[in-house]
Amino acid sequence: MIGFHLSFLQAKRACILVHGTWGQGGAWYQKGGDFYTELEKSAGLFVDELISFSWSGQNTVEARRAAGAQLAFEIMKYDDVIVIAHSHGGNVAHCASHYLAQQGAQFYKKIKKLYTLGTPVDRAMQPNMDVIEYVYNMFSFGDLVQPVFNFYERVYPQHERIANISIQFQYRHMDHDEVHHPNIAHWILFIHEFFVRHRQCGFELFDFEKPGKIYFYGGDKDLKYEIDEEREMLLYTDREFIKFMNSDMWRSGKNKK
């Protein structure tokens, strides 16, 4: 009986993977997928369970809100949760954070870390930072899907617990699917707990409110963090390029080929 009570009182921690729009059939976030398999190697150091969360994947606000409520119920089962979400899965996580906030203060700081990978940043649906302790927004300037024709942003407004970090793999900007590359899974759970806390591999410069970038190199080679001194210029160029791609001039020129 004493053993039962000790087991019952032991904190339960989970890491939940959330796919994006039309992504429920993807392998990366499910057992056996490349990201899941790599993450599984280190997950036991931080959590007790690694969970694949599936939702309809429909590209509507209503679908994301419904999925957010379902994700919130999953989160309620655990004491502490880390969420890793790709694309609009990040907005599903934001919806979950607001649902949890509505349930009461007992769910404040329930989500210890939220890592978003290529999430379209919606100014109308920001993370609830009462429920989420830290957000790491990881994005790539090579990801043309994330801004969705400039309807969404790449970065969140400055916040003392939200880090906006551009990422590259072997000095190359990654596309929308590559942002859940298995080498990111190899390191992602260490970013806050080791690199930020212990100021390693360039993270001695880290500040949540400063633009940063991480270089991933593959294998066991340590990642590298830098302050992104070119962020504003890159964001401006990025918006102008996408605006040009949406223009009649670009479309008419493409159709002539």
N, C-alpha and C positions, 0 to 999 in steps of 0.2 A: 504493500500500500504506500509506504514511504517512497519507494522507487517510482511508483506511478505519479505521485504528486510532483516529484523532482522533474520527471520527464514532461509533465503537463506545463510546469512553470518555465521550462527552458525556452529562451527566445527562439523564434523561428524566423529565418531570414531567407528571402528569395530574390533571384534576379529574373526579371520577366522580359522576354524579347517580343517586340511588337512590329509586325510588318506594315507596309504602307498600302496605298491605293492599288487595287487589283493584285495584291501580292500574297494572298492567302495560300496560293499553290506553290509559292517559292520554297526552295529547299534551305536557303541560308539560315533561317531562324528556327528550323525544326531539327529534331534529333537526327543525326546523320549528315546534316548539311555542313558545309565547310566552315561557316562562321560559328555555328553551334558547337561543332567538334573542337575547334580551337579554343573557344571560350570555356568549354567544359574542363580543360586542362588546369585552369587557374580558379574557376568558380568556387571550388571547395574551400579555398583560402578565405573567402569573403561571405559566402552564403551557404545555406543548407540545401536549397533546391534551385534548379534552373528550369524555367517554364517557358514554353512557346505559347503565346497568346494569339489566337486567330479571330478575326472579325470579318464582316462581309466584304470589306475592301471597296465598297461603293464610294464614288467620288462626290459625296454630298455632305453638307454640314450636318444634316440629320443623321446620316449613317455614322459619322464620327462621334456625334454626341451619344448615340445609342451604344456604340462600342465603348465609349468612355465610361458609361455607367456600368457596363459589364466588366471592364477592366478594374473599376473601383471595387466591385464586389470581390474580385480575385485578390486585390491588394489587401482588403480587409482581413483576409485569412492569416496574414503574417504580421509580425511585429515590426520588422524593417524590410524595406524593399528597394532594390535598384532596378531601374527601368532603362532598357536600351531600345530605342525606337527609330525605325527608318522611315523617311519621307513623311507622309501624312499620319503615320503611326505616332509621330511626335505630337501632333495635334489631338490624336485620340488620348494620349497621356495627359495633355493639358485639360481636356474635358474631364478626365478622371479626377484630376487634382481639384477642379472646381466642384465636382460632385461630392468628393470627400470633405471639402471645406464646409459644404452645406450641412453635412451630417454632424458637425461639431468639432470642438477644439481637441478632442481625443485623437483626431487624425492629423493634427499639425505635425509637420516633420516626419510624416509616415514614409514618404518617398525620400530616401536619403540622398540618392543621386539619380538624376535623369540625364542620360546621354542621348542626344538627338543626332541622327546621321542624315544629312541632306533634307531636313524638315523645312517645308515652305513656311516661313515665319508670317503668321497672320496677326496683324495688329489688333484685330478684334477678338483673338483668342490667345491670350498670353498665359504662361504657366502661373498657377497660384503658388506664390512663394511662401505662404503660410504652411502649405502641405508639403512642398518640395524644398528640401534643404539646399541642394546645389544643382544647377543646370550647366551642363557642358554641351554647347551647341557646336557640333563639328560639321563643317561644310567644305565644299570644294568649288573653286571658281571654274573648274571644268565640268561641273554639273549643270547642264542647261535646263534640266527638268525642275529643279528646286524653285526657281522664281516664278514658274508657270506664266510665261509671257509678261513678266513684271507685275502680275497681280499680287505677288507675295514678295517678301524681303528675304535676304540671306541671314541677317543678324537681328538679334533682339536689342531693344533699348538698353542702355547701360544700367547695370544693376550690380550691387556689391556681392551677389552670389550667383551671377550668370556670366559664364565665360563664353565669348564668341571666338572660336578657333578655326581657322582655315587649315585644311590638311592636304598633304601631298604624299604620294607613294613613289619612292625613288626619284624625287625631284620632278614629278609629273603630276599635274592637276588631274583629279580622278572624275570619272563620270558618275551618273546617279546610282548605278548598281555597284560600282567599285567602292563606294563609301562604306559598304559592309564587307570589305575585303577581310579575309581571315587574319591577316597580320594586324589589323586594327583590333580584332577580337583577342589576339595574343596579348595586347597591351592595355586594352581599355579599362579594365577593372583596377589596374595599377595607377592610372593617371592621378586620381585624387588621393588614394590611400598611400601611395609611395612617392611619386614624382612631385606632386604639389606639397605634400606634408614635409617631405625631406629635402626639397629643393635640389633635385638631381636633374642631370641632362638638360641644362638650360632653364629649368623651372625656378632657379633662384631669381629670375627676372619676372616670374609669373605674377600677374595681378588680375583679378576677375574683371576689373573695369577697363583693362587695356586690351587692345586687339592682339591676338596671338596666332601663331601658326606652329603646327607640328609636322615634322618630316618623319615618315615611316620608311624603313629601309628593307624590310623583309627578314625572315628568319628570326634569330635571337639578337640581332644587332639592335642596340639601344636606340629608341626614338630620340628626337632632338626638338627642343622647344625654342622659339625665338619670338620676340615682339614683332608684330607685323607692321613695319613702318610704312608700307605702301597701301594699307587697307583702304583709305578713303579714295585714293586714285583708282585702285582696282574696282571698288564698288561703283564708282562713276563710269569707268570704261565698260564694266559689265552691264550696267543698265542701258548705256547707249548702244552697245552691241545687240542686246536683246530687242531694243526698240527698233533698230535697223532691220533685224530679222523679221520683225512683225510688219515692216513697212510694205507698201504697195510696190515700191521701187525694187526691193529685194525679191519679192514674189514674182513680179513681172519678168525680171532678169532671169530667174530660175526657170520659169516656164518656157523661155526662148531656147534653152539648151536642148 
